Amino acid sequence: MTTQEILRIIERDSELFVHDVSAKEEELSTIVGESKFLVLGGAGSIGQAVVKEIFKRSPLKLHVVDISENNMVELVRDVRSSMGYIKGEFKTFALDIGSLEYDAFIKSDGDYDYVLNLSALKHVRSEKDPYTLMRMIDVNINNTVKTIQQSIDSGVKKYFCVSTDKAANPVNMMGASKRIMELFLSKMGAHIPISTARFANVAFSDGSLLEGFNNRIKKKQPIVAPTDVLRYFVTPKESGELCLMSCIFGENGDTFFPQNHPQFKLTSFKTIAKNYLSNKGLASVECTSENEARSYFLENTTGKKWPCYFPISDTTGEKAYEEFFTENEILDLERFSQLGIVKNKFDVDLQKLNKFDRSIQEMRSKGEWTKEEIVTLFQEILPSFDHENKMKSLDEKM
């Protein structure tokens, strides 16, 4: 799907960051062209967008690490087919960041100016059981701390790590894990410059509801989306620009986010679903239940209509709307015209962070833990974290 098609579906006429990127393009291209990059989680949707933004500016070295071998192959094919080659070194490595093999890889090289970490467990549904939840902590927090320390040891100039809008006033464990990650970033920012970014939903990213629309069409299945959940949307290209701008121009502790665009507004998934079908030349048929939506094709085998079910959200962790900052955070809305910045203070409670780290390691060493124990631990380090448990996960619905 083209960027223009995505813009029409998310109800925008133009891209968000054109002015800020254009204003900094000469400096951006010069810095990238003189630098060596390591992109972690580089074969995911945001990671691929970041890799392309770096690649097209001809870096001295660009190494990409991702656990997904298949996605990595597609990334290379995409880059070679669209942009070709650069004089600098471009290599990919199918590695798990938490593995011994990755540690050996870093030990053998480690010569980078910038490390960008795009790896994450990003789904709210990952908190449905204590085991996946622990893996989310390992990926979102432990691996981040580990790769920052490796960057410090290797003399890396700057570290970037992607966060999420759900880290602002979190109501789910995914958002809370990213907020705790941000606290660790503040702690380790005393030893290496670190910046981050809080995101809107990346339209049609891997595993997203919008990307699921494509699969439902291919499999001739109904489209389901909550009618009461509002989200901001950015294109994959915009996600890459946001990350690279934060990485190169963000000061230590800065969190970049989208701001000040007249077309950038909260939109419901229902609206997006209808726009998506319209772009496909299809009209939506609103059903009153999952069963009615599933059985639609049994009675209607032809035509330009598609069954949809738009329920009210009733699952754990679904935030009704998105926000990029809290009322207690200091903002810089003047440096850029379309990029806002949260100016983080380095006044984290080190005692709480250390206790959190010890507690997680003790659970992992013991080999058993409960979700309730982890929720309690999260609430100790984030006193305002109001975990919303509706006793139903996204896996229990279409």
C-alpha positions, 0 to 999 in steps of 0.5 A: 500500500502506498503512502498516499493510500495510507494517508487517505485511509487515516484522513490526512492530505499530507505527511507530518514531518516534511517541514522539520525534516527538510529544514534539517536535511543537509545536516542530517545527511552529513551526520548520517553519511559520516556515521556508523549505525546499529539498528536492533529490531530492524526488521519490524515495521518501524525498524524497516522504516528507520533502516530505509531512512538511514540507508538512503543517506549513505552511512559509513556502516549500517548493521541490522539485527532482528530475531525474524529471519524471514522479515530480515530477508524481505528487508534486504530484498526491499532495500535492494529493489528500491534503493540499490546499494551504498558505498558503506557496509550494509549487513544484517544478522538474524540474532536474538538480542538477549542471546549469547550469540548476540553478545559475541557479535557485539564483542567482536565488533561494537564499533558504532556511533549510534545504536537504535533499539526498535525491538519490543513486545508491543501488544496489549494482549501480551499481558494475558498470562504471566509467562508472556508478560515476563518475556515482555519485561525481558524484551522491553526493559532487560534487553534495553538495559543490557544493550545500553550497557554494551553501548557504554562499554563500546564507546557508542556516541548516542543510544536511541530507544523507541517508547510508546504513547501508552507510556503516558499515564499507562493503563496496561502492562505494555505501556507500564513496561515502557514507562519503567523502561523510560525510567531506566533510560533516565538512570543510564543517561548519566553515562551515555546520551539517550533519546527516545520517541513516543509513537502514535499507531503506525498504520498497517504495521506488523500485527496491528489491527489495520494490518489485520484488515489486509489478512481478513480481506485475503481470507474472506473474513469479516472486519472487526474493530472497536467503535469507542477507541480513538487513536492517532495514526502515522505512516511507516515513513513518518515513524522512521523519520520520527526515530531518526530525528530523535536519534540524531538531534535529540538531547540527552533525556529528550522524548520526541512526539508528533505535534502541531499538525492541523490534520493530526487528530484522534480517529476511531478504528471504526472510521479507519475500517470504513475508509479502508474498505472504501479504498478497496472499492467495498461498502461496509455492512454493519453486523450486530454480532460476531456470529452474524459477521462470520456467517455473512459470506455463507449467504452472500457470495458476490457483490461489493459489500463486506461484513463488519462488526463494531463492538464497544471495547470490553477487554483488558488494557485498551486505553480509550484515547492516546496521549503523548505526555502528562501534565507533570512533564516539561515540554519544548514545543518551539525547537521544531514546528511539527515535532514536540519534545518532552524534556525529561528530568534525571531525578529517578528513584534509584532505590526503587529501580534497583528493587524492581530489577532485583525482584524480577531477577529473583522471580526468573531465578526461582522459575515461577511467578504470578501476574499479580506479583508483577502487577504489584511490583509495577505499581510500587515503581509507578504509584499512579499506574491504574491497571485496568483488568476487565477479566477478558483479553483480546485473544477471547474475541475476533 
